[in-house]
């Protein structure tokens, strides 16, 4: 087969899927853009990975091995090929799968930087993917199921959208083997907004009581990625994987033939002689100072401080113990979201780094914290609260650690959140299985250090990872304590819906394992006609001006000072704004000009 040949799978292409679907002004529900290079993929568990699913080598005996898997009860089997990755990076692989400018194509790139005693190291696995076989898009109680392989759309009214992927997964019987890396290799990828909690607390937190929904983004967006490229950054190789759903074919031979064709197509895209070039840019770490770029916010400084004072009144009255109040900053930039992600990898490397193109928005994230993880029935919750800056030397780092652990206010807040985490895990765990495995460790990141604890439990037999996520969203570090009452007050005190911010992004494997990161340090770039402002200049390249939303919050307690909390929000947002500054100085010239190579 000539390299670069595009193999079109026998999917139905329904015109219905190419028109505006649903009552959403920005058209986030429109079907995937067919110009997206034909591949799908899967979420990656950034540090450890999730399941270790089965695999079948693509060889002459492949069809026979699929038949054997079917006889043993499996109906979901991956084909894979392991290749050298020294000619390819995850960033370049993403651009091979999704062409530049195809901003509406659901796709993702997940990477990781681990924190260790000797500094930071690139996480072992990175994962790239595009063009899901199916999407689930939820807006309040309306759910759209876009089945791209069948060319159909289903619209439902539901009480809880998370029941939809759960029900789809009930028939999955993935083959279990060890050939593939210890990373997530197949299943759902997407995000769950902060407002997902409203599906659980329908009476206390109805959608009608939420702040203004000025962006009209989905509350949940998931893509089912049958194909994935998993990079092993230690052994310098990549696994190119395609999952075959045996039940969708009339015969094992048809399943194998189509599966192999899909796999070869994916390989051809990353081996194509016309691999796109990425601008090398010129990295200037000391970009311009912040300040003026952060002036535009969903709340004025005075309004935010007034909200802090109102929150303190509730705390002093015994209504709540703590509340996290956030505000959304806005920056307009000619740097596109992928360029900003490339800059963010340098500015703020973190355990959960993500570039996620979803319906209606693009998420650019560098999160330090998991929301929840489920691996073979083990639940992990890791509260991360209590922060101080990094020192310029090892001795300063150690001194800052000692001061952080001696700070009574920060330690008290952290212990409160550990208790919330124990409560969340306990709701779905077997009696007596909840443990605090680590308490008040200090973790170092690129610019700050945090106090961290680890809470674990064993999942009840009759529950699934979806129940764990339901119990965890949103974590106390972004809401407060007691959680539900704090969220009621957030509805009163914040002026716009949070959307993806303080929700979660990540994946759920075919095997039912889950790894979801907390959507902090996450920029949201809305897409759609409302935000498509194109500018052209004489003798300059056409550039789109993007709107970037940078949301940040501060934990309010009884002795909080409004000025300090406003400053904390600004500082957190400024750390993200630095990535935009770097992207502009690296990839964009004056007035939207693209810098020459």
C-alpha positions as CSV (number, residue, x, y, z in Angstrom):
1,X,0.0,0.0,0.0
2,X,1.6,3.4,-1.0
3,X,2.4,5.5,2.0
4,X,-0.1,8.4,2.4
5,X,-3.0,6.5,0.8
6,X,-6.2,7.4,2.5
7,X,-8.4,4.4,3.2
8,X,-12.0,5.3,3.7
9,X,-13.9,3.0,6.0
10,X,-17.3,1.9,4.9
11,X,-19.2,4.4,7.1
12,X,-22.4,6.1,6.1
13,X,-22.1,9.8,5.5
14,X,-25.4,11.3,6.5
15,X,-26.1,14.9,5.4
16,X,-28.1,15.2,8.6
17,X,-24.9,15.1,10.5
18,X,-23.5,18.0,8.6
19,X,-26.1,20.6,9.4
20,X,-26.5,22.6,12.6
21,X,-27.9,20.3,15.2
22,X,-29.8,21.4,18.3
23,X,-30.8,24.8,19.7
24,X,-27.2,26.1,20.3
25,X,-26.2,29.4,18.8
26,X,-22.6,28.5,18.4
27,X,-23.2,25.2,16.6
28,X,-21.1,23.1,18.9
29,X,-23.2,20.1,18.0
30,X,-22.3,20.1,14.4
31,X,-20.7,16.8,13.2
32,X,-17.0,16.4,13.0
33,X,-15.3,18.2,10.1
34,X,-14.6,15.7,7.4
35,X,-11.3,17.4,6.5
36,X,-9.9,16.1,9.8
37,X,-7.3,13.6,8.8
38,X,-8.9,10.2,9.2
39,X,-7.9,8.9,12.6
40,X,-9.3,8.5,16.1
41,X,-7.6,7.8,19.4
42,X,-7.7,7.5,23.1
43,X,-6.9,9.2,26.5
44,X,-3.7,8.6,28.2
45,X,-3.3,8.1,31.9
46,X,-0.6,10.6,32.2
47,X,1.7,9.0,34.8
48,X,0.7,5.4,35.4
49,X,-1.8,4.7,32.7
50,X,-5.0,2.8,33.3
51,X,-5.7,-0.6,31.9
52,X,-3.3,-2.9,30.0
53,X,-5.7,-4.1,27.3
54,X,-5.2,-7.0,25.0
55,X,-3.6,-6.8,21.6
56,X,-3.2,-8.8,18.4
57,X,-0.3,-8.4,16.1
58,X,-1.1,-7.6,12.5
59,X,0.2,-10.8,10.8
60,X,-1.1,-13.6,8.7
61,X,-2.6,-15.4,11.7
62,X,-4.5,-12.3,12.7
63,X,-7.9,-13.4,11.6
64,X,-7.5,-16.7,13.4
65,X,-6.5,-14.9,16.5
66,X,-9.5,-12.7,16.3
67,X,-11.7,-15.8,16.0
68,X,-10.0,-17.3,19.0
69,X,-10.7,-14.1,21.0
70,X,-14.3,-14.3,20.0
71,X,-14.7,-17.9,21.1
72,X,-13.3,-16.9,24.5
73,X,-16.1,-14.3,24.8
74,X,-14.3,-11.1,23.7
75,X,-16.1,-8.7,21.3
76,X,-13.6,-5.9,21.5
77,X,-10.0,-6.6,20.3
78,X,-7.1,-4.2,19.4
79,X,-4.8,-4.5,16.4
80,X,-1.5,-2.7,16.8
81,X,1.9,-2.1,15.4
82,X,5.0,-0.9,17.4
83,X,7.2,1.6,15.5
84,X,10.3,3.6,16.3
85,X,9.3,7.1,17.4
86,X,12.7,8.9,17.1
87,X,11.4,10.5,13.9
88,X,8.1,11.7,15.4
89,X,7.0,13.7,18.5
90,X,3.5,13.7,20.0
91,X,3.1,17.3,18.9
92,X,4.0,16.5,15.3
93,X,1.9,13.4,15.4
94,X,-1.1,15.5,16.4
95,X,-0.5,17.8,13.4
96,X,-0.3,14.7,11.1
97,X,-3.8,13.7,12.3
98,X,-5.4,17.1,12.4
99,X,-4.4,19.7,9.9
100,X,-3.7,23.3,10.9
101,X,-6.9,25.3,11.0
102,X,-9.2,22.4,11.5
103,X,-10.4,23.8,14.9
104,X,-13.8,22.1,14.9
105,X,-12.4,18.5,14.7
106,X,-12.7,16.6,18.0
107,X,-9.2,15.5,18.9
108,X,-6.7,15.6,21.6
109,X,-3.0,15.4,22.7
110,X,-2.3,14.4,26.3
111,X,1.2,14.6,27.8
112,X,2.7,14.6,31.3
113,X,5.6,15.9,33.3
114,X,6.2,14.0,36.5
115,X,7.4,15.6,39.7
116,X,10.2,13.8,41.5
117,X,12.7,14.4,44.3
118,X,15.3,15.4,41.8
119,X,13.1,17.7,39.8
120,X,10.8,17.2,36.8
121,X,10.9,14.5,34.2
122,X,8.8,13.9,31.1
123,X,6.1,11.3,31.9
124,X,6.6,8.0,30.3
125,X,3.5,8.0,28.0
126,X,1.9,10.6,25.7
127,X,-1.2,9.9,23.6
128,X,-2.6,11.5,20.4
129,X,-5.9,11.0,18.7
130,X,-8.5,12.5,16.4
131,X,-11.9,11.7,14.8
132,X,-13.9,9.7,17.3
133,X,-16.2,7.0,16.1
134,X,-19.0,8.4,18.4
135,X,-19.7,11.5,20.4
136,X,-21.9,12.2,23.4
137,X,-22.8,15.9,23.9
138,X,-24.9,16.9,26.8
139,X,-26.5,20.3,27.4
140,X,-28.6,20.3,30.6
141,X,-31.0,17.4,30.1
142,X,-30.7,17.1,26.4
143,X,-28.2,14.5,25.1
144,X,-27.0,14.1,21.5
145,X,-25.4,10.8,20.4
146,X,-23.5,11.2,17.2
147,X,-22.7,7.8,15.8
148,X,-20.2,8.7,13.0
149,X,-19.8,5.1,11.9
150,X,-23.5,4.6,11.3
151,X,-24.1,8.1,10.2
152,X,-26.9,8.7,12.6
153,X,-27.8,11.2,15.3
154,X,-30.0,10.4,18.4
155,X,-31.4,13.1,20.6
156,X,-32.6,12.2,24.1
157,X,-34.0,13.8,27.2
158,X,-32.3,12.2,30.2
159,X,-32.0,12.8,33.9
160,X,-28.3,11.9,34.0
161,X,-26.1,12.0,30.8
162,X,-23.5,9.8,32.4
163,X,-25.9,6.9,32.1
164,X,-25.5,7.1,28.3
165,X,-21.9,6.0,28.0
166,X,-22.4,3.6,30.9
167,X,-25.1,1.8,29.0
168,X,-23.1,1.7,25.8
169,X,-20.2,0.1,27.8
170,X,-22.3,-2.6,29.2
171,X,-21.9,-4.8,26.2
172,X,-18.1,-4.4,25.9
173,X,-16.0,-7.4,26.5
174,X,-12.4,-6.4,25.8
175,X,-9.8,-9.1,25.5
176,X,-7.2,-8.9,28.3
177,X,-3.5,-9.3,27.5
178,X,-0.2,-7.6,28.3
179,X,1.4,-6.6,25.0
180,X,0.4,-3.0,25.1
181,X,2.0,-0.4,27.3
182,X,0.8,0.3,30.8
183,X,-1.2,3.2,29.6
184,X,-4.8,4.0,28.6
185,X,-5.4,2.5,25.2
186,X,-9.0,2.8,24.3
187,X,-12.4,4.3,25.2
188,X,-14.0,7.7,26.0
189,X,-12.1,11.0,26.0
190,X,-13.6,14.4,26.9
191,X,-14.5,16.8,29.6
192,X,-17.1,17.1,32.4
193,X,-18.0,20.7,33.3
194,X,-18.4,22.1,36.8
195,X,-22.1,22.0,36.2
196,X,-22.2,18.2,35.9
197,X,-22.9,18.2,39.6
198,X,-26.4,19.6,38.8
199,X,-27.4,16.2,37.5
200,X,-26.8,14.8,40.9
201,X,-28.2,17.6,43.1
202,X,-31.2,18.4,41.0
203,X,-33.2,20.1,43.8
204,X,-30.5,22.1,45.5
205,X,-28.5,23.0,42.3
206,X,-31.0,23.2,39.4
207,X,-29.7,24.5,36.1
208,X,-32.2,27.4,36.3
209,X,-30.4,28.7,39.4
210,X,-27.0,28.8,37.8
211,X,-25.2,32.0,36.8
212,X,-25.5,33.4,33.2
213,X,-24.6,30.9,30.5
214,X,-22.9,33.4,28.2
215,X,-20.9,30.8,26.1
216,X,-23.5,28.0,25.7
217,X,-20.9,25.2,25.9
218,X,-21.8,21.6,26.4
219,X,-21.9,20.4,30.0
220,X,-20.4,17.1,29.0
221,X,-18.5,16.2,25.8
222,X,-17.1,12.7,25.2
223,X,-15.7,11.1,22.1
224,X,-15.3,7.3,21.7
225,X,-11.8,6.8,20.3
226,X,-11.2,3.4,18.8
227,X,-7.7,4.4,17.5
228,X,-4.8,5.8,19.4
229,X,-1.0,6.4,19.1
230,X,0.7,5.9,22.4
231,X,4.2,7.2,22.7
232,X,6.6,5.5,25.1
233,X,9.0,8.3,25.9
234,X,11.4,6.0,27.8
235,X,11.9,3.3,25.2
236,X,11.5,5.7,22.2
237,X,8.8,3.8,20.5
238,X,5.1,4.3,19.7
239,X,2.2,1.9,19.6
240,X,-0.3,2.5,16.8
241,X,-3.5,0.9,17.8
242,X,-7.0,0.3,16.3
243,X,-9.7,-1.4,18.3
244,X,-12.1,-3.8,16.4
245,X,-15.7,-4.2,17.6
246,X,-16.4,-7.7,16.4
247,X,-20.1,-7.5,16.9
248,X,-20.3,-4.9,14.1
249,X,-19.2,-7.3,11.4
250,X,-20.9,-10.3,9.7
251,X,-17.7,-12.4,9.9
252,X,-14.4,-12.5,11.6
253,X,-12.7,-12.2,8.3
254,X,-14.5,-8.9,7.5
255,X,-13.6,-7.6,11.0
256,X,-9.9,-8.4,10.5
257,X,-9.8,-7.0,7.0
258,X,-11.4,-3.7,7.9
259,X,-9.4,-3.5,11.1
260,X,-6.1,-4.0,9.3
261,X,-7.1,-1.4,6.7
262,X,-7.9,1.1,9.4
263,X,-4.6,0.4,11.1
264,X,-2.6,0.8,7.9
265,X,-4.4,4.0,7.2
266,X,-3.3,5.4,10.6
267,X,0.2,4.3,10.0
268,X,0.3,6.0,6.6
269,X,-0.7,9.3,8.1
270,X,2.3,9.4,10.5
271,X,4.7,7.9,7.9
272,X,3.5,10.2,5.1
273,X,6.3,11.9,3.2
274,X,4.3,15.1,3.4
275,X,4.5,15.4,7.2
276,X,3.6,19.0,8.1
277,X,6.3,21.3,9.4
278,X,5.9,23.0,12.7
279,X,7.2,26.5,13.2
280,X,10.4,26.4,15.3
281,X,9.8,30.0,16.5
282,X,12.3,31.6,18.9
283,X,11.8,30.9,22.5
284,X,12.0,33.9,24.8
285,X,11.2,32.8,28.3
286,X,11.4,36.3,29.7
287,X,8.3,37.6,27.9
288,X,6.7,40.9,28.7
289,X,5.1,41.5,32.0
290,X,1.5,40.8,32.7
291,X,-0.9,43.4,34.2
292,X,-2.7,45.2,31.4
293,X,-3.6,41.9,29.6
294,X,-5.6,40.8,32.7
295,X,-7.7,43.8,33.1
296,X,-10.8,42.3,31.5
297,X,-12.6,40.0,33.9
298,X,-16.1,38.7,34.4
299,X,-16.1,40.7,37.7
300,X,-14.5,44.0,38.5
301,X,-12.0,44.0,41.3
302,X,-14.4,45.8,43.6
303,X,-17.3,43.4,42.7
304,X,-15.0,40.4,43.5
305,X,-14.0,41.8,46.8
306,X,-17.7,42.5,47.7
307,X,-18.4,38.8,46.9
308,X,-15.6,37.8,49.2
309,X,-17.1,39.9,52.0
310,X,-20.5,38.3,51.5
311,X,-18.9,34.8,51.5
312,X,-17.2,35.7,54.8
313,X,-20.6,36.6,56.3
314,X,-21.9,33.1,55.5
315,X,-18.7,31.6,57.1
316,X,-19.0,33.7,60.3
317,X,-22.7,32.7,60.5
318,X,-21.7,29.0,60.4
319,X,-23.4,28.4,57.0
320,X,-20.2,27.1,55.5
321,X,-16.5,26.6,56.5
322,X,-14.9,27.5,53.2
323,X,-15.8,28.6,49.7
324,X,-13.9,28.9,46.5
325,X,-14.8,32.1,44.5
326,X,-13.5,32.4,41.0
327,X,-13.5,34.9,38.2
328,X,-12.9,34.6,34.5
329,X,-10.3,36.7,32.8
330,X,-10.3,37.3,29.1
331,X,-7.4,37.8,26.7
332,X,-7.6,38.3,23.0
333,X,-4.6,36.9,21.1
334,X,-3.5,36.2,17.5
335,X,-1.7,33.1,18.8
336,X,-3.8,30.1,18.0
337,X,-4.7,27.5,20.8
338,X,-2.2,24.9,19.5
339,X,0.6,27.5,19.6
340,X,-0.4,28.4,23.1
341,X,-0.3,24.8,24.2
342,X,3.2,24.4,22.8
343,X,4.2,27.4,24.8
344,X,2.4,26.2,28.0
345,X,4.5,23.0,27.8
346,X,7.5,25.2,28.4
347,X,6.1,27.7,30.8
348,X,4.2,25.4,33.1
349,X,4.9,21.7,32.7
350,X,2.5,19.6,34.8
351,X,1.4,16.0,35.4
352,X,-1.8,16.5,33.3
353,X,-1.1,18.5,30.1
354,X,-3.8,18.5,27.5
355,X,-4.8,20.0,24.2
356,X,-8.4,19.0,23.7
357,X,-10.6,20.1,20.8
358,X,-14.2,19.6,21.9
359,X,-17.6,20.8,20.6
360,X,-17.7,24.6,21.0
361,X,-14.3,25.1,22.6
362,X,-10.7,24.1,22.8
363,X,-9.1,23.3,26.1
364,X,-5.5,24.1,26.8
365,X,-4.6,22.7,30.2
366,X,-1.6,22.1,32.5
367,X,-3.3,20.7,35.6
368,X,-1.3,19.4,38.6
369,X,-4.1,17.5,40.1
370,X,-6.3,14.4,39.5
371,X,-10.0,14.7,40.1
372,X,-10.4,11.0,40.5
373,X,-8.8,7.8,39.3
374,X,-10.2,4.2,39.2
375,X,-7.8,1.4,38.4
376,X,-9.0,-2.2,38.8
377,X,-11.5,-1.2,41.4
378,X,-9.0,0.9,43.4
379,X,-10.2,4.5,43.8
380,X,-7.6,7.3,44.2
381,X,-8.4,10.9,45.3
382,X,-5.5,13.3,45.8
383,X,-6.4,16.6,47.4
384,X,-3.9,19.3,46.5
385,X,-4.2,22.5,48.5
386,X,-1.8,24.8,50.3
387,X,0.6,26.7,48.0
388,X,3.9,28.6,48.1
389,X,6.4,29.7,45.5
390,X,9.4,27.7,44.5
391,X,12.8,29.0,45.7
392,X,15.7,29.8,43.4
393,X,17.9,27.3,45.1
394,X,17.5,23.9,46.7
395,X,18.0,25.5,50.1
396,X,15.3,28.1,49.5
397,X,13.0,25.3,48.3
398,X,13.5,23.4,51.6
399,X,13.0,26.6,53.6
400,X,9.7,27.3,51.7
401,X,8.5,23.8,52.4
402,X,9.1,24.2,56.1
403,X,7.2,27.5,56.1
404,X,4.4,26.0,54.1
405,X,3.9,23.1,56.5
406,X,4.1,25.6,59.4
407,X,1.3,27.8,58.0
408,X,-1.7,26.9,60.2
409,X,-4.2,28.5,57.9
410,X,-3.0,26.5,54.8
411,X,-2.7,23.3,56.7
412,X,-6.2,23.6,58.2
413,X,-7.6,24.2,54.8
414,X,-5.8,21.2,53.5
415,X,-7.0,18.9,56.3
416,X,-10.6,20.1,55.6
417,X,-10.2,19.1,52.0
418,X,-8.8,15.7,52.9
419,X,-11.9,15.1,55.0
420,X,-14.0,16.0,52.0
421,X,-12.0,13.6,49.8
422,X,-12.5,10.8,52.4
423,X,-16.2,11.5,52.3
424,X,-16.4,11.4,48.5
425,X,-14.4,8.2,48.3
426,X,-16.4,6.7,51.1
427,X,-19.7,7.1,49.3
428,X,-18.7,4.5,46.7
429,X,-16.2,2.3,48.6
430,X,-16.5,-0.9,50.5
431,X,-16.8,-0.4,54.3
432,X,-13.5,-0.2,56.0
433,X,-11.5,0.2,52.7
434,X,-11.0,4.0,52.8
435,X,-7.5,5.0,53.8
436,X,-5.3,8.1,53.8
437,X,-2.2,6.6,52.3
438,X,-0.2,9.8,52.2
439,X,-0.8,12.9,54.4
440,X,0.5,16.4,53.8
441,X,3.4,15.6,51.4
442,X,4.9,18.6,49.6
443,X,5.1,18.3,45.8
444,X,7.2,20.6,43.7
445,X,6.1,22.0,40.4
446,X,7.7,24.4,37.9
447,X,6.8,27.6,39.8
448,X,5.1,26.6,43.0
449,X,4.9,23.8,45.5
450,X,1.7,22.3,47.0
451,X,0.7,20.2,50.0
452,X,-0.7,16.9,48.7
453,X,-2.4,13.9,50.3
454,X,-3.7,10.6,48.9
455,X,-7.0,9.0,49.8
456,X,-7.9,5.6,48.5
457,X,-10.8,3.1,48.7
458,X,-12.0,-0.1,47.1
459,X,-15.0,0.3,44.7
460,X,-18.2,-1.4,45.7
461,X,-18.9,-4.4,43.5
462,X,-22.2,-3.2,42.1
463,X,-20.8,0.3,41.2
464,X,-18.7,1.5,38.3
465,X,-16.2,4.4,37.6
466,X,-19.2,6.6,36.6
467,X,-20.5,6.4,40.2
468,X,-17.0,7.4,41.4
469,X,-17.0,10.4,39.1
470,X,-20.5,11.4,40.2
471,X,-19.4,11.3,43.8
472,X,-16.2,13.4,43.2
473,X,-17.5,16.2,41.0
474,X,-16.6,18.9,41.8
475,X,-13.9,18.3,44.3
476,X,-13.7,20.4,47.4
477,X,-10.6,22.3,46.3
478,X,-12.8,24.2,43.7
479,X,-16.1,24.4,45.6
480,X,-15.8,24.5,49.4
481,X,-17.2,22.8,52.5
482,X,-19.8,21.7,52.9
483,X,-19.7,21.1,49.2
484,X,-23.3,21.5,48.1
485,X,-24.0,24.5,50.3
486,X,-20.9,26.2,49.0
487,X,-22.0,25.6,45.4
488,X,-25.4,27.1,46.2
489,X,-23.5,30.3,47.3
490,X,-21.2,30.2,44.3
491,X,-24.4,30.3,42.1
492,X,-25.3,33.5,44.0
493,X,-21.9,35.2,44.1
494,X,-20.3,34.4,40.7
495,X,-21.7,36.1,37.6
496,X,-21.1,33.5,34.8
497,X,-21.2,29.7,34.5
498,X,-17.8,28.1,35.0
499,X,-18.1,25.7,32.1
500,X,-15.1,23.3,31.9
501,X,-13.2,25.2,34.6
502,X,-13.0,23.3,37.9
503,X,-14.7,20.3,36.2
504,X,-12.6,17.4,34.8
505,X,-11.0,16.2,31.6
506,X,-9.6,12.8,30.8
507,X,-10.7,9.3,29.8
508,X,-12.5,6.1,30.6
509,X,-11.0,3.0,29.2
510,X,-12.8,0.1,27.4
511,X,-12.1,-1.9,30.5
512,X,-13.9,0.5,32.8
513,X,-10.9,2.2,34.4
514,X,-10.9,6.0,34.7
515,X,-8.4,8.8,35.0
516,X,-9.8,12.3,35.2
517,X,-7.7,15.4,35.8
518,X,-9.1,18.5,37.6
519,X,-9.6,21.3,35.1
520,X,-7.4,23.9,36.9
521,X,-4.8,26.0,35.1
522,X,-7.0,25.4,32.0
523,X,-7.6,27.9,29.3
524,X,-10.8,27.7,27.3
525,X,-10.9,29.0,23.7
526,X,-14.5,29.2,22.5
527,X,-15.0,28.3,18.9
528,X,-17.8,28.8,16.4
529,X,-19.1,31.7,14.3
530,X,-19.5,34.1,17.2
531,X,-15.8,33.9,18.0
532,X,-14.3,33.7,14.5
533,X,-12.8,37.1,14.0
534,X,-10.4,37.0,11.0
535,X,-7.9,39.8,10.3
536,X,-5.7,40.3,7.3
537,X,-2.9,42.8,6.7
538,X,-1.1,44.0,3.6
539,X,1.7,41.5,2.9
540,X,0.9,39.5,6.0
541,X,-0.7,36.1,6.6
542,X,-4.3,35.8,7.6
543,X,-4.6,35.4,11.3
544,X,-7.7,34.7,13.5
545,X,-8.0,36.7,16.7
546,X,-8.9,34.2,19.5
547,X,-10.6,34.8,22.8
548,X,-8.9,33.0,25.6
549,X,-10.7,32.6,29.0
550,X,-8.5,32.1,32.0
551,X,-10.5,31.4,35.1
552,X,-9.0,31.3,38.6
553,X,-10.3,31.2,42.1
554,X,-9.3,31.6,45.7
555,X,-10.3,29.7,48.8
556,X,-12.2,32.0,51.2
557,X,-12.1,31.3,55.0
558,X,-13.1,33.4,58.0
559,X,-9.9,35.5,58.1
560,X,-9.5,36.0,54.4
561,X,-8.6,39.5,53.2
562,X,-10.4,40.6,50.0
563,X,-7.3,42.3,48.5
564,X,-5.3,39.1,49.0
565,X,-7.9,36.9,47.4
566,X,-8.2,39.2,44.4
567,X,-4.4,39.2,44.0
568,X,-4.4,35.4,44.2
569,X,-6.8,35.1,41.3
570,X,-4.7,37.5,39.3
571,X,-1.5,35.7,40.0
572,X,-3.0,32.3,39.0
573,X,-4.4,33.7,35.8
574,X,-1.1,35.5,35.0
575,X,0.8,32.2,35.1
576,X,-1.4,31.0,32.3
577,X,-1.2,34.4,30.5
578,X,2.5,33.9,30.3
579,X,2.0,31.0,27.9
580,X,0.0,33.3,25.6
581,X,2.7,35.9,25.8
582,X,5.3,33.3,24.9
583,X,3.2,32.0,22.0
584,X,2.8,35.5,20.6
585,X,6.4,36.4,20.9
586,X,7.4,33.0,19.4
587,X,4.9,32.4,16.6
588,X,3.3,35.8,15.9
589,X,4.7,39.1,14.8
590,X,3.3,42.5,15.0
591,X,-0.4,43.0,14.2
592,X,-1.0,39.3,13.6
593,X,2.0,38.6,11.3
594,X,3.3,35.0,11.3
595,X,7.0,35.0,12.0
596,X,9.2,33.6,9.3
597,X,11.0,30.3,9.7
